[in-house]
Amino acid sequence: MAFRLGVDVGGTFTDILLINEDTGETYRYKTSSTPEDQSIGVLHGIEEACKAAGVSPHEVREVLHGTTVATNAILEQKGARVGLVTTRGFRQVLQIARSFVPGGLAGWIIWPKPEPLADLEDTVEVTERVSTTGEVITALDEDDVRTQLRKLHRQGIEALSISLINAFANGDHEGRIAEIAAEELPGIPVSRSSVVLPELREYERTITTVANAYVQGQVSRYVGNLESKLGGAGMDAHLSILRSDGGLVSGKVAADNPVSLLLSGPAGGVTGAVWAAEKAGFRDLLTFDMGGTSTDVALVQDLTPRIGRETTVGDLTVRATSVDVRTVGAGGGSIAHVPPLTQALRVGPQSAGAVPGPASYGKGGSEPTVTDANVVLGYLPSQLAGGEIGLDTAAAETAVNTIAEAIGLGSTEATAAGIIDIVNENIYGALKLVSTQQGFDPRDFALVAFGGAGPLHANALGRLTGAWPVIIPPSPGVLCAYGDATTSLRDESARTLVRRFSELDDAQLRGILGELAETARESLLAAGLDAGDLTTTYTADLRYHGQGFEIPITIDLDRFDGTGGTRGLEELRGSFDAEHERLFAFLLDNEHELVTARATVSGPRPDVASPVLEDGGPNPAEAARGRHSIWVDGAPVDATIYDRHLLKAGNVVVGPAVIAEMDSTTLVLPGHAATVHPHGSLLLRPTADTPDAPEAALVGAASDTSKD
């Protein structure tokens, strides 16, 4: 038998999912994250998952890992001291940046401008210049380069980034500086803009290259350390890391280009959600991943996540391809508080994290969190993570009471309900950013809820968005790890052209795309994949001539016959106009312009069997485990508690109900019902839209009375 292992490290928990590739059977383990060294939690989780499966670690063939190492280095400002080499006259490129200030009216008054990742004192200029077409205007002064690099060496830099003006058109000078740096700065990792991001726009190219250098040391050490520990644990497995765009790369490629990993964790969740939705028969979906620290949301059309060309982490925005994920500080560990100035209840973005965690965890936390509010309302079982974490109800009530006293509410339950309402509205706001703000009606999509806390809030978010059904995948608390384990290797290559359509024909563009595909294919072939198993997709960033922004448009290469005509370009023009009108509701008469062409090459998705549940009819009575009082809509109601592992295909669980499992808990509100899909997902809908719901409600209620 062959086993694949998915690993997802979050801010609070580390999730492990072991998959038997032959049967599709899964074994999961959830453990607290170890921020001081993520590999400690990873190895502990792997050992426990293998133990649960009764297999030896050496039977694991592949480890697929979504990591937050690069993200945390940015957020915690714990990256390397970076030196930057620029063209003479452009030393302040990071300080000038872009003239965009976030926030509303007069937001600039209180907005602290983020500090660049490379200090001005660690930025040097060298004599050289190339044109926008790649022509050398001023030759590289190598003596000057050595002088400047020696200056950086004396200042103690730990990583070097090289970003010269117009290097996207000709990277030869950057390559020569890297060769000299190997002599003058031995052992210092080097990032070149012509390799990291060979695209137009000097600031974006520079900040992305500097960010790559900033996190490269930590990512490289982590990957090396993890590979070493995996070997020490008896695992001869191939390690792959998830990129921000949802594809996998080898550990070595990830260490060389870590800026592509900044949204590694959230991308795994979106990939897993696509898998679950496809099995349940839905192709258009909103995803909602609520963990302990934050919530990530995304939109998927026709089983394809929307891909963005920018990645934002904290105050940093870099130009790196990623799943279009929006994040809000709303997780199970988000802290409820009452600011003295407003005396209005707020939730997050501050989080109790894994240590000390919510008050109910009993690890020293005392501040009220979303998890504590769910405990007070009766929505959570007495233990989490398969018994690893017990919940202290009295501590949760004490913590929530501090908020009740601060805002003058006498009821602990009413205060807890207020905390839940606010965090749900925060998540709803994020979902609107990826749907209504981009011209999509959420009612046209299913809503896939996962993460340790997602299923608890899923029914409420379904009511807010009108997105039905709400899909709760199997193993929702470790779905990111499932996404890691069921995706494929991927790489991409891009080239900036900046050509009007009148300056192009089909044959020229087809030739350029072919060259890009060959470049992107190299790393996958080096990883041992067969050329016949690779698939290639093409996109182009287009705009009207004179616009300052582009829109990515998918290219159908079959439309470009290579005869020198323009049939393919004409269809590309039409696709751009349609997308521009959808986004902005108008078109321009300006000529179309192609700015950047891009080829993405993917390996085959792993052939992992999908388990199918035994049919059990609509009555879920065999999975009922008793009744319990919960607080809903301002009053206590009796809810039936179900064990999800005992539910069968076709069972219909009518609310109010709580469905408990090892890694998550699903709340079914009154007036709603959850139908069990044959592939294990729960499909939540209003009762009126759920087949067999009334009969199931009557039978289930009659069966449950004996379990009081």
N, C-alpha and C positions, 0 to 999 in steps of 0.2 A: 504493500500500500504506500501511496505517496501523500505527504501532508504539506500544506501551505500554511503559513502563519502570518496573520495580519497584526500589526502593532500600531496603536495610536496613543500618543502621549498628550494629555491635556493639562490644563492648569491645576486641576484637582485630582483627576483619576488617570491612570494608565490602563488602557483596554487591550486585552489580548484575545484573539480569536483563532483557534486552530481548526483547520478545515481538512477533512478527509476528501481528497479529490475524486475518489472512486464512488463514494456514496453520498457526498454532500453533507454528511454529518458534521456538526460543529461542536466545539468545546470552548467555552469562554471563561475568562477570568478577569476580574476588575480589582485593581489594587490602587492604593494611594500613590500619586506621583512623588518622585524624589527630586525636587528642583536642584538640589546641590549636585546631583549626578543622575541624569535621567536613565542611564543604563542600569542603575541598581534596580529601579522599579521594573524596567523592561525584563531583566533577567529573572527576577522573582516571579513576575507574571507568566513568563514562558515556562518556567519549571512547574508552576502550579497547573497550568493548562495541560501540559504534557502528562502530568501525574493524573489529572482527571480523565484524560483519554486513555490512560494505560499504555502510553507509547514512550519510547526512549527519545530524547532530544535529537539523537543522530538520525532518526527517521524523518525529520523535517527537512525538506528539500529546498524551500525558499522562505526567506523572511522579508516581508513587504512592510515598509515602515513609514508612517506619517509622523513628522517630527516638528517640534516647535523650537528647536535650538536656535535657528537663525532668527525667528520672530522674537524670542526672549532676549537675544543679544541686542536687538534694536530697542525693544521696549525698556529694558533695564539699563541701557547705555553701558553695556559691558563688553563691547567689541574691542578690536585692536586699535592702536594708535596708527592712523593711516597717513602716509605721505602721498601727495598728489603732484604729478608732473603735467604741466599745461604748456601750451604755446605762448611764447612771449607776448605780453599785452592782454592776456586773459586770466590772470592770477585770481581775480575776484569772481570767477564764474559761480561758485557756490554761494557767495555772499549776496550777489545780485539776485540770483534765483529767478522766480517767476512773480509777477506783481499780482498775485491772487491771495486774498485774505479770507479765510473761512469765517462763517458766522453771519449774523443778520446785519441790519443797519447799524453803522458805527461800531461794528465788531472789532475793527482795528484798534479801538481805544484800549481794549483790555487784552488783545491777542499778543502773547509773547512769541516773537519770531524764533523758531527752532534753531538751535546751534548746528552748523554744518558738521557732518561726520569727519571731515578733514579740516583741521584748523588752518587759518590763514598762515600762521607761522610755519606750518608743515607743508605749505604749497609753494612749489618752485616753478619758474618759467625756463624754457629752453628755446634756443634759436632754431626755428624751422617754420615752414608754412606750405600747405598744399591747397589747391583750389577745390571748389565744390564738385568738380569733375574728376578729381584725383591727380591733377597735374602738379608736379613739384614746382613751387614758386621760389622757395628758399630752402636750400639743402640743410640737412640736419648737421648741426655743429656738435660733433661727438666730444670734443674737449669740454665744451660747455656742459654737456650732459654729465660727464664724469664729475665736474666741479659741483653741480647741483645735487647729484646723488650722494656725494660725500658729505655735503651739508646735511641732508636728511639723515644720513647714517649717524652723524654726531648728535643729532637731536633725538635719537633713540626710537625711530619709527619701527613698528612691528609688521606693517604690511604696506605695499606700494601699489598705487593706482596710476594709470597713465591714460590721459584723455586729451588728445590734441585736436585742434580745430580741423574739421572736415575729415577726421580719420575714418569716418564711415565709408568714404569714397576711396581711400588709399591708406592702409594700415601699416605700410612698410616702415615708416619712421617709428611708430609705436613698437613694432617688432624689434627693431635695432636697439631701442632704449631698453627693452626687456632683456636683450642679450647682454648689454653693458651692465644692467642691474644685477645680473647673475654673477658678474665679476666683482662689482663694487659693494653689493649688499647680499652676500651669500646667505642662503637660508631664509631670506625674506620672501614671502609669497607675493606674486605680481598679478595684477588684474589689468587687462588692456581693453579699452572701450571698443576697439575694432573687433574684438572677440566676444566680449560680454554683450554688447548692444551695437551692432554696426548699422545704426539708423540715424536719420536726421534729427536735429534739435540738440544743440550742444549741452544745455543745462541738464536735460533729462538723461542724455548719454553719460554725462559726467557723474551725476548723483547716483545713477545706477551702478556705475563702475566702482565708485567709492564705497557704496553699500556692500557690493560684492567683496571688496577687500576687507571691509570692516568686520564681516562675520565669517570670513573664510577660515581663519585660524580655529575658531570654536567649532565650526562644523567639521572641519578636517579632523580635529582631535576627537570629537565625539564619534564620528564614523569609524575611525581607526580603533578607538577604545571599545566600541560595541562589537566590531568584527573580532577583536581579540578575545572579548569575554564570551562571545558565541562559540568561538573555537575552544576556549577553556571549559565550556559547559558540554563539550562533546558534540557540537553541532557543526557539520560540514555543509552549511547552507549558504546559498547565494543571497547577499543582502542587497535589496533595492530600496531606494528612497522615493517617496511620492513628491512630484513637482506641484507647483501652485496651479497648473492647468489640468491636473488630474491624471497625468501620465507618470510612468515610473522611469527612473534612471538608475544606473548602477551606483554603488557607493562612491566610486572614484569620480565619476562624472559629477555627482552631487557635491563632492568636496571641492571640485574645481570651479563650479558655478553655483554657489549657494544662494545667490540672490533669487534664483528660480524656485526656492523652497519656502519663501516667506509666508505663503498661505498653504503650506503642505497639509496641515491638519484639516482645515475646513474643506479642502478639495476632496479628501478621502470620504468625508460625509456625503458630499454631493454625488460622488461616484456610487456609493452604497445605496443612496436613495433612488438613483436611476435604476439600479438593479432591482430593488424591491418593487418600484412602480411598474417596471416592465413585466415582472412576474405576476403582478396583480391586474395587468391589462390596461394600464394608463400610460400615456406618452407625454402629456403636458402637466407639469407639476411645479409647485412652489416647495422649496425645502426649508426646514426649520430645525436647526440643530442647537438644542439648549443644553449646555453643560454646567459645570460648577461655577465658571467665571464669566462666561459671555454666551451670546446667542448669535449664530451665523445663519443668514438666510440667502437664498439664491433662487433663480428662475430657470426652468428647463423647458425647452420646446422640442417636441418630437424626439425625446430621449437624449437631446443634445444640450448640455449646459451652455448658457451664454458665456462667452469668453471675452474678457476685457484685456486691454493692452497696458493697463496700469495696475499696480499693486500698492495698497496703502496699509501701513502698519504704524499705528500711533500718529505722529505728525509727519512721518516720512512717506512720500509717494515716489515710487520708482517705476521705470518703464520695463515691466516684465509681464509676460503673458500669464494670465491666471483666470480661474473660474471667477465670474463676476459675483463675488460674495460680499455682503454688507454685514458688518458686525456691530452689535450694541452691547454695552456692559450690563447685560441682564441674564444672570445665571442663578443656579440654585444657591450659590454662596453670596449673591449680591446683598449688600447690607442696606437695610431700611434705616432712614435717619430723618430728623426734622431740623433743617437749618434754622439757627436762631433768628435770622433776619426775616424770613418768610413765614415761619411756623407752619409750613406746608409739608406734608409727607412726601419724601423722595425715596426712590429705590435705586441703588447703584450710582455710578459705575464701580464704586469701591467693592471689593470682594473679600470675604474671609478666607478664600483659597482652600488649600488642603490642610494647612496648618495656620492658625488653630482650627479653622473650619467653623461651621455653624454651631450655635450653642448646643443644639440637640446632639451633636457628635460626641460631646463629653470630652473634648480634647483641650479644654481651656478657653474656648471661644465664649464670649458673653454678649456680643452684639447681635441684634435680631436680623435674620436673613430670610430669603424667600423659602428656603428649606424649612426653617423654623415655622414660618407661617403655614406651610403645607402640613406640617406635623400637628399644629394646633387645630387645623380644620379637619383633621382625621383622614387626610388623603394618602398618607404614607404608612407602610407597615412598620413594625417595630424594629426591623433590621434592614440594612442595605448591603449591596454588593455581596449577596450570598452569605450574609452573616458576618462579614468582616467588620461592618460598622453597625453598632447598636444605636438606637435613637432614644434620647432622654426627653420624654414629653414634658416633664416638669420644668426642665431647663429651657425648653422652647417657649413655654408659656411665660416664664419669668422674663425672658428676653423681649418677647412681643409686648408684654405689659409696659415696658419702658416707653414704647411708642404710644400705647394707649394713654398713658399718663401725660406724655408730652403734647398730645393733640386734643386731650380732653374727652376721649372716648372711654366709657366705662367697660365696654365689652371687649374681652381679649379676642373673641372670634370675629367680631366686626372689624377690629383693627387688622387681624390677619387677612381677612377678606379684602380689605383695602390695599394691603401690600400686594396681594395677588392681582387685583384689578390693575394696579399701576404697572407692574412688570409686564402684564399681558398687553397693555396699551403701548408700552415701549417696544415690544416685539412687533406688534401690529404696525407701528410706524416704520420699522425696518422693512417689513414685508411690502409696504406701500412704495418704498424706495425702488424695489426691484420689479414692481408690477405697475401700479397706476402711474407712477412718475415716468415710466418708460413706455406708456401707451398700452399696457395690458390690463385687462379686467380680471382680478383674482378669481371671480366666479367661473371663469373658463378653465380653471386649473384645479387639480387635486392638490392637497396639502400633505406633504410627507413630514411627519414629526418624529424626531429621534433625539439621541443624546440621553444622558441619565435623567434629565428633568423634562425633556420635551413632551413625552406622552402625558404627563400630569397637566400640562397647559394646552394640549392639542385641541381638546373639545372646545374650550373657550375661544381659541384662535380661529377655529372653524366658524363659530358663530360671528366673530368680528369681521372676518374676510368674506364669508359666504362661499368659501372654497370647499366643495365636497366631492368625493369623500375625503375625510382625513384618514391617511394611511399610517398605521403604526407597524413598521416592519418587524420581522423576527429579530430578536436580540437588539432592540433599539438602542440600548446603552452602549453597545460596542459596534454600531453600524459603521463608524468611521474606519475601524479596523477591518470590517468586512469589505468596505470599499477599497482599502489598501490591498487586500488579498485577492481581489477579483478584477483588477485593472491590468493594463498592459504597458510595456515599455514604450517610451515616446521621446522623440527629439524633434527640434525644428531648426530651420535656417531662414534668415531674412536678409533682404537687401533693399536699401533705399535707392529709388530711381528718380523721382520727381520729374515725370514726363507727362505732357498733355497727350490726350488720346490721339491727336493729329500727328504726333511724333512717334506713334507705335503702330504695329500691325500684329495680327494674331501670331505669326511665326516668331517674331521677336520675343513676345511675352512668353510663348510656349517654351522657347529655348532657355530663357532666364529661369523659369519655374523648374525646368528639368535639371539645371545646374544646382539650384537650391535643394531639390529633392535628393540629389546625389550626396551633397554635403550632410544633410540631415540623416541620411541612411547609414553613414559611416559608423556612428557610435552603436547603433543597433546590431549591425553586422559584427562589430568587435565584441559585442556581448554574446555572440553565438547564435543569433537568430538567422533563419534562412531567408534569402532575398525574396523567395516566392511567398513567404508568409507576411510580408510587410504591406501595409496600405498607406497611401499618401493622399493628403487633402491639401488644398491650396486656398489661400485668401489674399486679398489685396486691400490696403488702406487707401481709400479713394476720397476725393473732395472736389468741389467746384474750384476752378482756378481762382485764386485770390482769397479763399477761405483759410482760416488759421487752425482748423481741426480736420480730422479725417474720420471716416466711418469704415470699419472692417466689413468686407463683403466676400462671401464664399465664391470661389471660382470653380466652374465645371470645366475641367481640362478637355473633356471630349468635344466641347464646342469650339475649341481652338484647333483647327485642322492643319495648321502649319503651312498653308499654301500662300500666305502673304495677304489674305483678305482680312476683313474686320468683323466677321459675323460674331465671333466670340466677344470682341470688345463691345459690340452693339448690345449684346445681351447683358454684359457686365454693366453697361451704362443704365440699362433699364432696371436692373436689380438695385443699383445705387439710388436711382430716383425714387423707387418704391420705398426703400428704407428711410431715405431722407424725408419723404412726405409723411411717413408713419411717425417719425420722431418729432418733426418740427412743423408739419402741416403746411409746408410750402415748398416750391421748387425754384431754382434760378435758371437763367438762360446762359450762365457762364459755361465755358468749356470744361469738360471733365478732366481730372488729373489723377494719375496713379502715383502715389508717394512711395509706398513700400510694398514689396511682394514677399510672400512668406509661404514656405512649404513645411508641412508637419507630417512626419512619418511615424506610424504606430505599428507595434507588433501585434500578434494575435491575442485576443482575450483568453484567459485560461479557461479550459473546459472543466468547470466545476459542476458536479451534479447538484440539482436542487431537490431537497427533500419534499415529499408530498404527504400531507397529513391524512390520517384515516378519517373517512366520512362519519359524522356523528349526528346529522340532522340538526334542527334548530334548537333543541333543548340543551342548555349548557349545565344542567343540574349536577352532572358528575364532577364538574370542575369547581362547584361551589364549596367554600370552606367556612361559611358562617356569615353573620351579619354584624354590622358595625355602624355607629352613628357618625355621620359627617355633616359639615355645615355648608349649606348651599342656598344662595339667594336669600340670605338673612335669617335662616332658620335651620335647626337640625333636622335631618332626615335619615331614615334607615337605609343603608346601602348593603348590597350583597358583595362579599369578597370572593374573588375567583382566583384560582391558580392557573396562570396562562399555560403552563406546561401540560395541563390536563385538558385543555380545550381542543376540540376536534373541528375538522372542516365542516362548515355549514352551521356551527353553533352561532346563536344570536344572543348577545349579552345586552340586556336592556337596562338603562340607567334608572336610578342612581346605582352605580356599581364601581368597584375598584378592582382592577385586574393586576395582580402582583406577579412579578418574576424576579430572577436573580439580579438583573442589571438595570431594571427600570420599573415604573409603576404607571398604569394607564387609568385615568379618571374618566368615567362615562357619566355625563350629567343627565339629570332628568329630562325626558323628552327626546333622548337620543339613544342609539343602539349601535353596538359593534358586531359586525358579522365576520366570522373567521374564514379567511380565504384558504383554499387548498394548499397554497404555498406558505402559509403561516402568518401572513399579514392580517391585522385587524382593520376593517373598513368601517369607520365611524360616520354615521349619517343621522339626520333627524329621524325620529321614529316613523313619521309619516312616509318617509322615503325608503324605509328598510323592509324588504320582504320578510314575512313570517315574524316580525317583531311583536305584534300583540299576543300571538299564541305563545311565543317564547317567554314573554313577560309573565303570563299567567302560570305557565308550568313551572318556571323558575322560582316564582314567588312561593308557590305551594310547596315546592321541594325544600326551599330554604328555611321554612318556619321550624323544621325539626332540628336545625343546626344552631338555633339561638343559644 
